[in-house]
Amino acid sequence: MGNGGGARWSRLVWPGAPGSRTTRLELFYDLVFVFAFINVTTLTATLLSPANLYRCVLVLALLWWCWTGFARLGNAVRADQGVLPVIGVVTVAATFLLVLSVPSAFADRPGGLNGPLVFAGCYFTIRMAQIAIFGWVDRSAPVQRRRVLLRAMLPLVATVLLVVAGTVPPRLGDRPAAVLLQLGLWTVALLVEYVGGVTLAARRWVVLSAGHWAERHALMVLIALGESIIALGLGPKTGLPLTGPVAVAALLGVLIVAVLWWAYFDTLAYALEQSLHHARDPATRLRLCRDVYTFLHLPLIAGTILFALGLKDLLADAASPETPTWGPPLGGFWVTILFGGVGLYLVSLVGCALVALREVHWPLVVTVVALAVVAPVVAPIPELASLTVLAVLVTAGVAVETFSEDGQRRQVRQLALEEQLAAEAEQSHWRQEHL
C-alpha cells in the first residue's frame, strides 16, 4: 500500500513496516495465554483419559489459531496505534472469558453460564474482530473484499459446529457414541478454520516484518516453557512440602526446561529468523511463515504443555507421604505424556530446521529415537528414576547438537549480534538527534 493510502486511514489503522517489532499491546495480549496454558493443562488433569487428552489438543489448536490471527494482524498493521488498542482490549477480554470457559467447553457445569456457548461465542468474537480489521485494510479492493467475506464464513461455520458439539452430544448421555460425535464436531471445526484459512488467506501469510513474526512466535515458546516452571512451582496445589523427592524432581524439571530452552533459543531461533529475512521470493516466505512458524510451532507448544502436565502429576506423587521415596512406577500413560511431550518438542525443532534451513539435525533425531526406545523400559520403574533418565537423554542429545555444528552456531550467533548492535546504534543516533 502506498503512503497516500496510508495517510487516508492512518487515524484509524496504521500500516505495518518491514522493520517493526513486537509492541507492548501484543505482549499484554500474550499474558492471557499464560493463563490459557494453565487452564488447558487443568482441563487434561481433571480426567486422565485418551479422549480428554485429545480434548486438550483440540482446545490448544483453537487457541493457537486465535493467537496466530492476532500475530498476522499485528504484522500487517501497528497494533498500538489508531483504533487497534481498543480492539485489542476487547479481544483480550474475549480471550480471557474464552480461557475461563475452557474447563466447561465440552460439558456445561451447573451454577453458571453455559460453558460451551460462552466458549463458542468468545471464539467467534475474537475471530471476527481479526477479520474485520483485515477487511478494513483491504476495503478499497473489490476482490479482497469478497475474499474477506469468504474468510468470515469460516469462523461462523466453526462456531456453529462448536455450539452443536456443546449441546447435542450431552443429550445422548455418557455413551461412547456421544463422545465420538462431540470430538468429531470439534475436529471438523478445527479443519474448517485451518484448511479454509490457509486456502483463502494465503496472501496474508506473507508477513511484512520477518523480525516481528519470528519474535512473536519465540515469545510464545517462552511462555509455554514458563508453564512448565509454573507446574514445578505449584504442582497440583500451592504449598508443596519441600521434601527430598520434591527437591530432586524440581531440579530435574528445571534442568529439562533449561535444556529445551537452549535447544530452541541458543541458535535455532536466530537461524530461523535469518532464513525468513533472507527469503525474498513471496512463495518462499509464505512457506516459511506458514509451515515453520504457524504449523510447526503448534506441536512445539503442545509438547511443552504435555511435559508440564506430566510434571504436575509427578510433583503430586513426590510430595505425597504415602508414596515410596522415588515415587511409584511411572506407568504407560504418564511415560507417554512426559517422554512424548519432550519428543514432540524435539521433533518440531527438527522439522523447523528441515523446512527452513534444509538440514537435518541428527543429534536431535537420535535423541527422539532414544526417547521412544527407552520410554517402555522406564515405565515400570519409579517416577524420579524415569525423570532422571529423561533429563540425561535430553541433556546429552542437546549437548551433542550444540558441539557438532562445525562453526555454524558461531556464524549464526555472530550475525544476530551484529544485527542487534547495528539496530542499537541506529536507535541511539536517532535519540541523540530528536530527544
N, C-alpha and C positions, 0 to 999 in steps of 0.2 A: 504494500500500500504506500502511496506517496505521502510527502509531507503535507501537501494541501489537504488531502483526505483526512489525515490525522488531525489537522487543525480544526476541521469542521466538527469533530466529535470528541475533541480532547477533554472537554469539561466533564464528559460522562465516562468515557473509556479511553485510556491511553494505550497506544500500541506498544508491544514489547520491542526489545532490541537485541541484537546478536550477543552483546556483552553483558546482559542482565544477569543478576544472581538472585538467590532466594531472598524474599522480603520477610520482614518481621510478621506481617499478617499471615503469611504461609506457615511460618514457624508456630504461630498461635494456633492455626488450624491443625497442625500436626500434633499438638499437645493432646487433642481429643483422642488421637489414635493410641496414645499410651494407655488411656482408659479402655479403648476399644480392644486392644490385645489382651488386657487383663480379663475383660468380660468374655472374650472368645475362649480363653483358657478355662474360665469358670464354667462356661456352658458345657465344655467337654468333661470337666472333672465331676460334674454333678451326677452323671450316669456314664460309667465306663463301659462302652459297647462300640462295636464297629459302626453301627448306624449313627450313634451320637458323634463319633469321630468324623464321619462324613458330613454331618451337620456343621461341625466346626469348620471344615474345609469350605463348605458352601457359603457360610456367613463370611468367612475371611475373604473369599473370592469376590463377593459382592461389595464388601467394604473396600477392597483394593480397587475395584472398578470405580467406586465413588472417588477415592483418593486420586487415582491416575487421571480422572477427568479434571479435577481441580489442578493437578500438575500441568496438564496440557493448557488449561485456561491461563494459569499464571505465567506460562511461557509465551503465549500469544499476546497477552495484554499485561499491563502493570497492575498487579493485584492490590497495591497500596495507593492507587490514585483514582480520582473520579468517584463513581458510584460503587466501585469494586469493594472497598472496605465495608460498606453497608451490606452488600450482597454476601460478602464473606462472613459477616457476623450472623446473618440469617442462616447461611449454610452450616456454620459451626454449631448453631443452636439445634438445627435439624439433625445434624450428625450426632450430637450428644444425646438427643432423645432416641435416635435410632440405636445407639450403643446401649442406652438404658433398657431398651426393649429386647436386646439380644437374648437374655435368658428365657424370655417368653415368646420368641419369634416363631416358634413351631407349635407351641401349645399355650393357649391363654391360661393365665393364672388367676384365681379368684381374688377379689379385693382391690381391683384397679382397672385401668384402661385395658382394652383388648390389645394384647401384645402383638399378635400377627398384623392387625390393622395399623397399629402405630408404626411398626417396622416398615410395612409396605408404604404407608403414607409419607414417612420421613424419607425413605429411599426415593420416592417419586419427586418430592420437593427438591432434594439435592440434585438429582439428575436434570430436572427441568430448569433449575437455576443455571446450571452449567451450559445447557444447550441454548438457553435464552441469550446469554452473553455472546456465544458464538454466532447466533442469529443476528444480533445487533451489529456485530463487526462485519458480517457478510451481507448486510441488508441491501447494499447497492447492486449486488449481482443476482439477477433472477434465478440463474442456475443454482447458485449457492443457497438462495432462499428455499428453493424446492428441496435441496439436499438436507437442509436443516429441518424442514417439516418431516421428511422421512426419518431422520435420526430421532426426532421427538416421538415417533411411534414406538421406538424400541423400549424406552423406559415405561411407556404406557402399557405395552404388552407384558413386559416383565412384571410390572406392578400388579396387573390383573392376575397373573399366574401365582404371584405370592399371596394375594388375597384368597384365591381359591384354595391354595395349599394350606392356608391357615384356618379355613372354615369348613371345607368339605371333609377331609380325612378324619378329623376328630369325631365326626358323627358316626363313623364306622367302628369306633372303639379302638382297642389296642391290638387289633388283628394285624398280622404281618402285611396283609394287602394294603391297609391304611398307611402304614409306614412307607411302603414302597411307592404308593401313589404320591404321598407328600414329598418324598425325596426326589421322585421323578419330576414333579412340577417345578420344584426349586432348580433342578438341573436344567430343565428346558428354559426357565427364566434366565439362568446364567448364560446358556448358549445363545439365547436371543441377543443379549447385551454384547457378549464378546464377539461372536461371529458377525452379527449385524453391524456393530460399531466399527470393527476392522474394515468391513466392506464399504460402508457408507462414509466413514470419516477418514479415509486413507490419507488425504492431504493434510489433515490436522496432526498426523503423526510426525511430519517433518517439522521439527521444532526450530525456533529462531535462535535460541541460545543453548548451545551444547553444554556450557558450564552450568547453567541453571538446571537443565534436565538431569545431568549427572549428579549434581549436588542434592537435588530433591530426593532422588532415589537412595543416595548414600545415607541421607539423614533418616530415611525410613528404616534402612537396615540397622542403623544405630539405635533407633527406638525399639526395634524388635529385640536386639541384643539386651537392651535395657530391661525389657520384660523378663528376661532370664535372671537378671540381677535382682529384680523385684521379687521373683519367685523364690530366689535364695533367701532374701531378707525376710519375707513374710511366711513362706511355706503355706500350709493350709490355714494358718491363723497368725495373728501377731503374738509376740512374746514367747517365741520358742525357747525352751531351756537350752543354754549353751553347754551341752554335754560333749564328750569326746567325739562320738559319731556325728553329731551335728556340725562340729567344727571341721572334721575331716571332709564331710560332704560339702560344706560351704567352700572350703579351699579348693577342692577338686572342681566344683562347679565354676568358681571364678576362673580357675586355670583354663577350663574348656572354653568359656565365653571369651576370655582374652585371646586364645589361640584362634577362635573363629573370627574375632575382630581382625587379628593380624592377617589371616588368610585373605580377607577382602580389602582392608584399608591400607595395608602396607604398600602394595604395588598394584594390585589388580584394578582397584577403583581408579587410580591415576591412568592406567593403561587404557581402560575402557573410555574414560573421558577424552583422552588424547586421540583415540581412534574415532570418536564421534566428531571431534574438532576437524580431524583430517578428512572426513567424508565430505566431499564437495558435490558429488552426484546425488540428486534428490532421492533416487531409488535406493542407493546405498545407505543414506542417512535414515530413510524410512525404515529400512530393515533393522538397522541398529537400534533406533528409538523404540520400535515396536517389539522386536524379538528379544533383544538383550535386556532392555530395561523393563518394559511393561510385562512381558510374558515370563522371562527367566528370573526376574526379581520376585515374582509372586511365590514360586516354590522356595526361594531363598528365605523369604519372610515366614512361610509356612513351616519350614524345617526348624527355624528358630523358635517358633511358638510351640511346636511339638516338644522340642527339647526342654523348654520352660515348663510345660505340663508335666513331663517326667520328673524334673527336679522338684516340683511342688509335691508330688506324691512321695518321692524318695525322702524329702525332708520330714514329711509327716511320720514315716516309719522310723527314721533315725531319731526323732525326738520322743517317740513312744517308749515308756519304760517296759512295756510288755513284749517288745521285740528283742531278738538277740543283739549282741554288741555290734556285729557287722550287718545287721538287718536280715530280714527274711529273704528267701530266693527272689530274684527279680521277676522271673516268670516270662512267658512268651509275649503277653500283651505289652508289658512295660519295657521289655528289651526292644520291642519293635518301635515303641514311642521314642525312647532315648537314642538308641543306635540309628533308627530310621530317620529321626529328625536331623541328627548331625550328618548322616549320609546324604539326605536330601539337600541340605545346605551346601555340602561339598560338590555334589553333582551339579547343582545350579552354577557354582563357580566355574566348574569345568565347561559347562555349556556356554556361559558368558564368554570365556576365553576362546572357545572354539568358534563361535559365531563372529565375535568382534575382531579377534586377533589372528584367527586361522591357525591356531596352535593348540596342541593337546598337552595339558598339564599332567603328565604321567604320575608324579608322586601323589597327587590328589586322587587320581583314578585308582591307583593301587591301594590307597587308604580306604576308599569306599568299598573296594572288593574285600579288603581285610575285615572291615566292619561287618559286611554281610556274612562272611565265613565264621567270624568269631561270635557273632550275636547268639546263634543257637547253643553254642558251647557254654557261654556265660549265663544263660537264662537260669540254670538250676543253682548257681552259686549266690552267696549273699549280695545284697544290693551295693554296698560300699565297695566290695571287691569288683563288681561289674563296672561301677563308675570309675574305679581306678584303671581298669583295662581300657575303658573308653578314652580316658584322659591320656594314657600313654600312647595309644594308637594315633589319636588325632594330633597330639603334640609332635610325635615323631614324623608323621606324614607332612605336616606343615613346615617343620624344620627342614626336612629334605627338600621340599618345594622351594624354600627360601634360599638355600645354599646351592641349588643346582641350576640357577637361572643364567649362569655364564655371562655375567655383565649386563644382562638386560634390565635387571632390577635397578642397578645404579643409573643406567641411562634414563629409565622412565622417571625415577625419583628426581634426577637432576633436571630434566625438562620441567617437571612440576614445580620444583623450587625456583627455577629461572622465571617461569610464568608468574609465580607468586611475587617474586622480588620486583619484576617489571610492573605489575599491577600496583604494588605498594608505592613504588617510585612515582608512577603517574598520578596516583591519588594524592601523594604528598605534595607534588608540584602544583596540582590544581588547588589544594588547600592554601598553599602559600600565596597563590595569585588571587584567590577570591575570598578567603575567610580571614 
